Amino acid sequence: MARPRFLAAAAFAVALGLATVAAPAAGIAQDAERPKLDFAGSVTWLGMVPVLFAVDKGYFTEAGLDVSLQVVLNSSDRVRALTAGSVAFSNLGRTTVISEMARGNASFYYFANIDDSPGSEGCWARPGFKSFADLKGKKIAANTSAEITMAGLLAKAGLTSSDIQYVNLPPNEMQLALSRGDVDAACIWQPILDGLKKAVPDGALLGTDKDTEMFERFGTMSAPDIMIISRKLVEEDPVSAGKLAAAVMKAADFVNANPEEAAQTVAHYFRQPPEAVLAGIKGFTYYGTKDWPEHMRKHGEQMDYLAGWLAESGKIPVKPDVRAWENTAFVPKP
């Protein structure tokens, strides 16, 4: 879900590839015997906050693990890093994960969803368009997960993608395209959605992912993140895998209870002041230890539904059995 996300570090250019950011807790000595289980994540998306917090607060070190952040901005590159053995786990868009399943990539399991932000994707139209019905035959730009939101909103209007002129645009090109009239509407996530509103202030919001069947069914955004972990690690060292999962969920619990401290702790990753990160965090819901088995049941169902949509839409060659990649046996029970 590859999915570019909340561009909290829009002015911060991170080279693509694997840039390691180590941040052990103060006063805790490094132990060469601890398993090295790095995390591939982005510093442009606040869904990563629980894992980043766990790194900085030493939750992994306390669990006897050696975990550093490897900055990998693109979801597809994160999967490749895990498949190559460069990292042990990641948090990334599930459209990418499902695409890898369809290709038969058996290097990982998915085991948790720790962040979601329904309402953060939407479609903004130029003046004169008040609904998706008005956009029949018109040009609509979207990209990756936002295309799923677009399709859901079209369906609400009794339309399909064949009823419009779909334009696949990179997110950073949408604002200019909409303001110039190259497209009549654009569907994208925050904060780029707010940028569209500023570019065409007299336009109209035609809907968000909360107005789609996906949200009605599952209460999630169209394609939320999913946590994946090395299958080799789980099968060869389930104890370390369990400690890793427990540290992540512990951090999510802390972020929910103490968002101000969390924002202070992780703001340096996003090159933003803590108050800006805090404002972004408040637009997210983080999921930790509370009711996680039921939460994962819902996300397993959503993954299966999304896989069907991707196959029917021709985005992937075949619908994979997503449950074959689900493994929560190593996750400590609540």
N, C-alpha and C positions, 0 to 999 in steps of 0.2 A: 504497500500500500504502500513497483516502487511508489511510495507515497511521500512526497515532500510535505512537511508539516509546519507547525507554528514557527514562523521565521523570527524567533526571538533574537537571533543573532544575524539579522539580515545584512548588517554592515561588516560582519566578521567572516572572512573567506577562509575556509579550512580546506587544505588540499585534499583531493580525493585520494583514497588509499587508506593505509592503517597508520594513524598517528596515535601513539600511546600517551595517555595522561594518567600518571600514577599519583594517587592521593591517599597514602596510608594514614590512619588515625595517628595523631600526635602521641608520642611516647610509647608506641607499640613497635617493638623490634620486628624486623623482617626475618622470617625463618625460611631458609632455602628448601626445607623439606615440605613446606605447605604446597598442596597441589596448585599449579598455575592454571587458573580458569578465567581467562580474560573475557570481557564483555564488549561486544560490538554495538555501538550506539551512536546516535546523532546528538549534536549540541545545538540543533535548530528546532527541536520539538520537545515540548514540555511533558510529553508522555514518558520520557526517560527519567523524570525527576526521582522516583523511588530508588532506582538502581544507582543513580549518581549520588544520592544521599547515603545509600548503604556503603558506597565506596569511601566517601569522605568521612563518615562517622565510624568507620572501622568495623561494621557489622560482619563483613566477610572475614576480616582478620580475626575477630573474636571467635568465629566459627572454625578457625584453623585453615582458612583458604587464602590464597594469594590472587586477588582479583584487581586488575587495572582496567581502565576504560581505553578501548581503541576506537578512535573517532572514525566512523565510516558513515558518510551522509546518506548514501543510497541504499535502499532496502535490498536490492538485488546484490549489491556488493557485500552486504552483511551476510547473506546466505552463502555467498562464495567463500567468505572468510571462514565461516563455520565449517563448511564442507571441506575446506583445505586444512582444517585443524589449527588455524591461527587464533581462533577464539573458541570459547566453550558454550556461550549462550548469547542471545540477542533479543531485542524487542523491535518488531518491525511490522509493516503493513501486511495484512493477511492475503491481499490479492497476490502479492509476490510469493508468499508461502504456498498458496494453493497452486499457483503456476508451477512452482518447483515440484509439488506433489504430482501434478499432471505429467511432468517430465520423468517421474520415477526417482527423484532424488530422495534416497532413504537415509541421509546422513543426520537427520534430526527428528526429534519429537516436539510437539507443542504441549505446554503444560499449564499455562496460566494466561489470563488477561489482567493486566494491572492498571490500565488506563483507558478511559473512554471520554468522549466529549460531544455527545449529540447536540445538534444545533450549530456546530462550528462550520458546516458546509452548507452552501446555499447558492442560489442563482439570482443574479442581478441583471435587469434588462434596461435597455435604453428607453427614453420617453416614448409613450404611445403604446407600450405593451403592458397590460395589466394582469395577464394570466398566460399560462403555457398554451392555452387554446389560441391566443393571439399570435403565437410564434410558429404556427403551422407553416411550413415552407421556408422559414427563416433560418439564419445562421446562428448556431449556438456553440460556443466554445466550452470545452471541458477537458479534464485530464485525470487519468487514473481513477482513484476512488470517487472523485466528484462526478465522473461519468455515470457511476452507479446511482448517485443521488439524482442526477439529471434524468436517468431512465425511470426512476421511481416517481418523480414529479410529472414526467410525461404521461406515465401510466394513469396517474390520478386524473389527468385531463382527457383520458381516452385516446392517447397518442402513443406512438412508438418512435424509435430513432429514425425509422424510414420516413416519418412525416416531417422531419426537419433536415436542415443541412448541417451535419455535425462537423465541427472543426476541432481537431486535436491540437491544442496550443500548449506550449510550455507555460507554467504559471506566471513567470515573470514577464510574459508578453501580453497577458490578457488585459491589463489596465489600458495600455496604449491602443490595443485593437478595439476595445469597447468604446473608448473615448473618440476614436476616429471614425467609428461606424463600420469598421471592417467586419464586425459581428454584431448581432442584435441583442445577444445576451451571453453571459458567461457564468459558468458554475465552478466554484472553487472553495477552498477552505480558508479559515482565518489564519493570519490577519490580512491575506490578500483580498478576501471578500470586502473588508472595510476599505481597502484601496480602490476597489471598483466603485464603491459608493462615493468616495471622494472624487474619483475621476468623472463620474456621471451623476452628480448630486440630485438631479431631477428625475432620475430613473426610479425603478421599483424593484423591491425584493419579491420574487415570485414564489418563494418557498425555501425551506431548508430540509436537511435530512430528517428532521423530526416530523415532516409532513408526508413521509413515504411509508409504504407497506413494510419496509425493512424495520423501521422504528416501531410501527404498530405491532409487529410480530415479536420482536426481540428486545425492544427498548435500547437499542444500540445505534451508533452512527452507521453509515453504510458499509464501511470496511474498517473497523477498529483494529488496533494493534493486537498482536499475539506474541507471547513469549515462546521462543524455541530454545532447545538445548541439544547438545551433541548426543546422538544416540549411543555412540561409543562410550561416552562418559557414563550415561545412565546404566548401560549394561555391564560395564566393567567396574564402576565405582559408584553404586547407587547411594552410598552413605554421603559422599561429597556432593552428589547431585541434590540430595535432600537438604543438606546444610545450605547450599546455594539458594534453593527455592525458599527456605525458611527465612534467610536473611533478606531476600527481596520483599517478601510479604510483611516482615517486621518493619521494614522501611516504609512501605506503603501505609501501614497502620500509623506510623509516626507522622508522616506527611499529612494525613487526614486530621490528626489530632493537633498538630502544631505547624500549620502552614507558614506562619511567619518565620519560625526558626528554619524550616526547610528552605524557604526562599533565600534567607541569609546564607545558608550553607552552600547552595548550588548556583547562586547567581553568577559566580566567576566563570562557570562553564559557558554561560550564554552571553557573556560580555554585556550584561545589562544590570542596572541597579536593582537591588533586592525588591523594591516596591513594584517595579515593572514585572519582575518574575512572579511576585505574589499575585498581582492582578491576573496574570495568565493562568497561574495554578488554580485560581478560583473558578475558571471556566472548565476545569477538568473534574472528573470523578476518578479517584484512585481506589483500587481493590486489593485488600490484603488478606488477612487470615479469616475475617468474618464471612461465614457462609460460602467459602470458596468452592466446595463441591457443587453446590447448586448453581453458583455463578458459572462454573465451567460447563455444566450441563447445557445451560442456555447458549454459551458461546460455541459449544460443539454443534448444536443445532443450527446456529447462525452460519458457522463455517460450511456445513453441508448445503444449506440453502444457497449461500453465495457461490459455492462451487458449481451448483446447478445452473445458476444465472450466467456465470462466466462461460460455461460450456455451451449453453443454449445461444449465447451471444457471439460465439465464435472466438472468444478471447483466449480460450485454451482448447486443445484438441479433443480432450475427453474429460469427463467428470471423474475425479479421483475419489476413492473411498477415504474421506478425510479422517475417519476414526482410526484408520490404520496407523496414523501418525500421532494420535493422542496417547499420552502416557502421563498419568498423575500418581502412579503407584509409589513413587519415591518421595512425593510431597507430604510433609508431616500433616496428619489429620488434625482438624481444629478440636 
